[in-house]
Amino acid sequence: MAFTHSNRSFFIIADDLGLNKAVNDGIFFAFEQRLIDGASLMPNGKAFEDALIRIKNTSNIGIHFVLVEEQPLVLKSFPANHKIFFIKYILGLIRLGDIRKELEAQTNKLTRAGIKPAFINSHQHLHLLPGIMDIIIELARKFDIPCIRIVNEPIFLNEGRLFRQVQLLFLNFLSGLAKKKIKKFGLTCNDFFVGFINAGNLEIKDLKSAEKLGKRYPEKIVELGCHPGFESRDLIEKYSRWQYNWEKEIDVLKIRNDEDK
């Protein structure tokens, strides 16, 4: 990842650019205030065109592949819920060929708009699933995208949220497998990731955890994932089920930024 303006020992990436205009507003505010180091853009987000207009002077834009919860670009067969998607995928009810078509269409949409993605990640981390990761690597090589996100977040069982911790264990396992494949094909990935457990509700302790990892492993790539945004009635009505607190995340990033000064 080629991040250019961070003075931190870790990198902060905002996901969901293009989801909604209010989210776009918050992410571009975070760029202007130097609170983040990059953002991942949803090719099929409702506010994609709004993001595209405003993105010209912004660096470090990645692609946020979306297979659930937003309308696919070329296929209609994917379930809206990521849990149902996972079950159907495990049962072999979703074809890899269909996933390849959708993800390639999403990549083409960005590149035809003049954006060369700097990295790849995905909504609900579905790109880490076996089989899908092979497609991701194939697309990364085809479109010369150098870096793919993995999830390798420390687990603290004393913090509660047991089901979320179990999910994280699974993602950490998948990421270990993915990292070997990514490196094998000459691509790069982050070594550590912070932001899964409290996704949508970032806390100061998450930033401090990422910072500690960066200082402990200065030769490694440490990424903090976040979801900053300003809130609107439209955003809350459409995505209240996510239970995200977008503006709180901006406040947390601002507090940490003030501490760095």
C-alpha positions as a printed NumPy array, in Angstrom:
array([[  0.   ,   0.   ,   0.   ],
       [  1.401,   3.397,  -0.924],
       [  0.206,   5.698,   1.802],
       [  1.776,   9.115,   1.667],
       [  0.66 ,  11.379,   4.481],
       [  0.393,   9.311,   7.648],
       [  2.667,  10.006,  10.579],
       [  1.221,   7.035,  12.455],
       [  2.64 ,   3.548,  12.908],
       [ -0.495,   2.139,  11.282],
       [ -2.825,   2.995,   8.403],
       [ -6.477,   3.982,   8.7  ],
       [ -8.824,   2.954,   5.894],
       [-12.46 ,   4.065,   5.682],
       [-14.852,   1.593,   4.081],
       [-18.207,   2.145,   2.351],
       [-17.398,   5.189,   0.255],
       [-20.3  ,   5.399,  -2.203],
       [-22.862,   3.854,   0.135],
       [-24.779,   7.082,   0.761],
       [-24.129,  10.791,   0.25 ],
       [-23.983,  11.371,   4.016],
       [-21.314,   8.684,   4.327],
       [-19.419,  10.27 ,   1.428],
       [-19.606,  13.639,   3.189],
       [-18.081,  12.166,   6.323],
       [-15.319,  10.293,   4.509],
       [-14.269,  13.318,   2.455],
       [-14.305,  15.405,   5.639],
       [-12.014,  12.774,   7.185],
       [ -9.693,  13.069,   4.174],
       [ -9.625,  16.856,   4.445],
       [ -8.838,  16.701,   8.155],
       [ -6.188,  14.016,   7.557],
       [ -7.994,  11.587,   9.823],
       [ -7.699,   8.68 ,   7.388],
       [ -5.104,   7.409,   4.928],
       [ -7.405,   5.927,   2.318],
       [-10.911,   4.744,   1.53 ],
       [-12.52 ,   1.833,  -0.283],
       [-15.198,   2.624,  -2.862],
       [-18.357,   0.531,  -3.392],
       [-18.886,   0.133,  -7.17 ],
       [-22.587,  -0.57 ,  -6.689],
       [-23.252,   1.89 ,  -3.897],
       [-26.174,   4.271,  -4.374],
       [-23.861,   7.277,  -4.005],
       [-21.112,   5.994,  -6.303],
       [-21.513,   8.85 ,  -8.793],
       [-21.4  ,  11.434,  -5.996],
       [-18.138,   9.9  ,  -4.751],
       [-16.734,   9.813,  -8.265],
       [-17.251,  13.547,  -8.751],
       [-15.406,  14.363,  -5.533],
       [-12.634,  11.802,  -5.66 ],
       [-10.348,  13.39 ,  -8.245],
       [ -7.86 ,  14.947,  -5.835],
       [ -7.911,  12.022,  -3.411],
       [ -5.255,   9.32 ,  -3.338],
       [ -5.252,   5.782,  -1.951],
       [ -8.672,   4.689,  -3.166],
       [ -9.367,   0.978,  -3.118],
       [-12.256,  -1.173,  -4.276],
       [-14.813,  -2.392,  -1.751],
       [-16.381,  -5.402,  -3.434],
       [-20.053,  -5.815,  -2.561],
       [-21.92 ,  -9.097,  -3.051],
       [-24.679,  -8.564,  -0.478],
       [-26.968,  -5.808,   0.83 ],
       [-26.635,  -3.669,  -2.31 ],
       [-27.964,  -4.396,  -5.806],
       [-25.403,  -6.344,  -7.901],
       [-24.317,  -4.801, -11.198],
       [-24.877,  -7.739, -13.528],
       [-26.443, -10.564, -11.53 ],
       [-29.723, -10.814,  -9.639],
       [-29.208, -14.136,  -7.9  ],
       [-27.257, -13.148,  -4.783],
       [-29.137, -13.042,  -1.459],
       [-29.278,  -9.681,   0.282],
       [-28.244, -11.018,   3.68 ],
       [-24.576, -11.962,   4.164],
       [-25.46 , -14.817,   6.53 ],
       [-27.749, -16.39 ,   3.923],
       [-25.068, -15.811,   1.288],
       [-22.537, -17.668,   3.44 ],
       [-24.843, -20.645,   4.005],
       [-25.75 , -20.902,   0.322],
       [-22.109, -20.562,  -0.676],
       [-20.99 , -23.326,   1.678],
       [-23.776, -25.551,   0.313],
       [-22.619, -24.906,  -3.251],
       [-25.763, -23.005,  -4.22 ],
       [-23.844, -19.947,  -5.435],
       [-21.628, -20.479,  -8.456],
       [-18.085, -19.156,  -8.533],
       [-18.595, -18.251, -12.185],
       [-21.378, -15.855, -11.214],
       [-19.227, -14.311,  -8.495],
       [-16.395, -13.816, -10.993],
       [-18.725, -12.035, -13.435],
       [-20.024,  -9.698, -10.744],
       [-16.633,  -8.847,  -9.271],
       [-15.091,  -8.253, -12.683],
       [-18.005,  -5.961, -13.569],
       [-17.425,  -4.018, -10.363],
       [-13.715,  -3.689, -11.116],
       [-14.423,  -2.58 , -14.673],
       [-16.79 ,   0.098, -13.402],
       [-14.003,   1.681, -11.358],
       [-11.295,   1.428, -13.982],
       [-13.547,   2.806, -16.738],
       [-14.265,   5.763, -14.474],
       [-10.528,   6.468, -14.374],
       [ -9.826,   4.989, -10.939],
       [ -6.9  ,   2.632, -10.504],
       [ -7.627,   0.835,  -7.235],
       [ -4.716,   0.793,  -4.795],
       [ -6.083,  -2.158,  -2.825],
       [ -8.957,  -4.61 ,  -2.49 ],
       [-11.305,  -5.384,   0.386],
       [-14.966,  -6.325,   0.565],
       [-18.262,  -5.842,   2.337],
       [-18.564,  -8.355,   5.194],
       [-15.08 ,  -9.662,   4.282],
       [-16.626, -12.172,   1.865],
       [-13.547, -12.026,  -0.371],
       [-11.732, -14.177,   2.214],
       [-13.897, -17.219,   1.53 ],
       [-12.066, -20.091,  -0.201],
       [-12.698, -19.963,  -3.914],
       [-13.621, -16.291,  -3.832],
       [-10.08 , -15.434,  -2.757],
       [ -8.796, -17.199,  -5.88 ],
       [-10.991, -14.893,  -7.979],
       [ -9.768, -11.872,  -6.033],
       [ -6.136, -12.771,  -6.718],
       [ -6.947, -13.342, -10.384],
       [ -8.538,  -9.885, -10.639],
       [ -5.751,  -8.233,  -8.672],
       [ -3.212,  -9.583, -11.143],
       [ -5.318,  -8.765, -14.192],
       [ -5.969,  -5.162, -13.131],
       [ -2.602,  -4.612, -11.439],
       [ -4.02 ,  -4.022,  -7.955],
       [ -1.102,  -4.616,  -5.588],
       [ -2.68 ,  -5.18 ,  -2.174],
       [ -5.51 ,  -7.273,  -0.692],
       [ -6.897,  -6.881,   2.833],
       [ -6.812,  -9.769,   5.239],
       [ -8.27 ,  -9.865,   8.758],
       [ -5.763, -10.744,  11.445],
       [ -7.075,  -9.056,  14.567],
       [ -5.96 ,  -9.9  ,  18.123],
       [ -8.657, -11.679,  20.126],
       [ -9.41 , -10.655,  23.701],
       [-11.922, -13.13 ,  25.103],
       [-12.467, -11.055,  28.248],
       [-14.243,  -8.35 ,  26.214],
       [-17.446, -10.344,  25.69 ],
       [-19.285, -10.42 ,  22.343],
       [-18.642, -14.154,  22.123],
       [-20.321, -14.719,  18.74 ],
       [-18.333, -11.869,  17.211],
       [-15.161, -13.382,  18.65 ],
       [-16.003, -16.743,  17.087],
       [-16.535, -15.018,  13.738],
       [-13.162, -13.332,  14.142],
       [-11.459, -16.656,  14.846],
       [-12.874, -17.954,  11.553],
       [-11.778, -14.856,   9.611],
       [ -8.307, -14.998,  11.141],
       [ -8.057, -18.625,  10.018],
       [ -9.195, -17.811,   6.48 ],
       [ -6.791, -14.873,   6.382],
       [ -3.863, -17.115,   7.264],
       [ -4.686, -19.3  ,   4.271],
       [ -5.257, -16.267,   2.04 ],
       [ -1.973, -14.614,   3.002],
       [  0.027, -17.57 ,   1.695],
       [ -1.77 , -17.411,  -1.662],
       [ -1.449, -13.633,  -1.909],
       [  2.3  , -13.758,  -1.287],
       [  2.723, -16.696,  -3.666],
       [  1.446, -14.581,  -6.556],
       [  3.657, -11.604,  -5.741],
       [  0.936,  -9.47 ,  -4.204],
       [  0.942,  -7.814,  -0.791],
       [ -1.442,  -7.674,   2.136],
       [ -1.607,  -6.13 ,   5.569],
       [ -0.161,  -8.225,   8.388],
       [ -2.602,  -7.106,  11.083],
       [ -6.096,  -5.664,  10.998],
       [ -8.088,  -3.919,  13.725],
       [-11.728,  -2.99 ,  13.313],
       [-13.769,  -6.157,  12.974],
       [-14.981,  -6.574,  16.557],
       [-16.261,  -3.004,  16.819],
       [-17.151,  -2.495,  13.156],
       [-19.359,   0.566,  12.852],
       [-18.697,   1.532,  16.458],
       [-15.003,   2.335,  16.54 ],
       [-13.543,   3.074,  19.957],
       [-10.364,   4.804,  21.124],
       [ -9.077,   1.454,  22.383],
       [ -9.191,   0.143,  18.805],
       [ -6.928,   2.934,  17.6  ],
       [ -4.595,   2.361,  20.527],
       [ -4.524,  -1.358,  19.783],
       [ -3.552,  -0.652,  16.165],
       [ -0.929,   1.834,  17.284],
       [  0.592,  -0.675,  19.729],
       [  0.78 ,  -3.305,  16.998],
       [  2.474,  -0.797,  14.699],
       [  5.087,   0.054,  17.3  ],
       [  5.633,  -3.577,  18.277],
       [  6.028,  -4.697,  14.672],
       [  7.436,  -1.677,  12.798],
       [  8.294,  -3.83 ,   9.775],
       [  4.683,  -5.035,   9.414],
       [  1.637,  -3.436,   7.772],
       [ -1.034,  -2.675,  10.376],
       [ -4.43 ,  -1.517,   9.119],
       [ -7.279,  -0.011,  11.086],
       [-10.635,  -0.328,   9.326],
       [-13.341,   2.212,  10.087],
       [-16.734,   3.509,   8.896],
       [-16.869,   7.278,   9.335],
       [-19.738,   9.338,   7.989],
       [-22.222,  12.061,   8.687],
       [-25.732,  10.894,   9.39 ],
       [-28.948,  11.701,   7.545],
       [-32.527,  10.505,   7.82 ],
       [-32.144,   8.56 ,   4.575],
       [-28.989,   6.809,   5.792],
       [-30.479,   5.853,   9.147],
       [-33.754,   4.639,   7.64 ],
       [-32.01 ,   2.417,   5.092],
       [-29.219,   1.029,   7.23 ],
       [-30.429,   1.159,  10.844],
       [-30.205,  -2.654,  10.955],
       [-26.414,  -2.352,  10.73 ],
       [-26.359,  -0.505,  14.076],
       [-23.48 ,   1.674,  12.9  ],
       [-22.627,   4.947,  14.599],
       [-20.97 ,   6.819,  11.739],
       [-20.573,  10.208,  13.401],
       [-19.169,   8.643,  16.56 ],
       [-16.404,   7.168,  14.432],
       [-15.502,  10.626,  13.138],
       [-15.368,  11.905,  16.716],
       [-13.062,   9.042,  17.73 ],
       [-10.761,   9.714,  14.787],
       [-10.675,  13.418,  15.643],
       [ -9.779,  12.697,  19.278],
       [ -6.934,  10.454,  18.206],
       [ -5.743,  12.959,  15.623],
       [ -5.612,  15.674,  18.288],
       [ -3.489,  13.391,  20.471],
       [ -1.016,  12.93 ,  17.6  ],
       [ -0.433,  16.677,  17.272]])
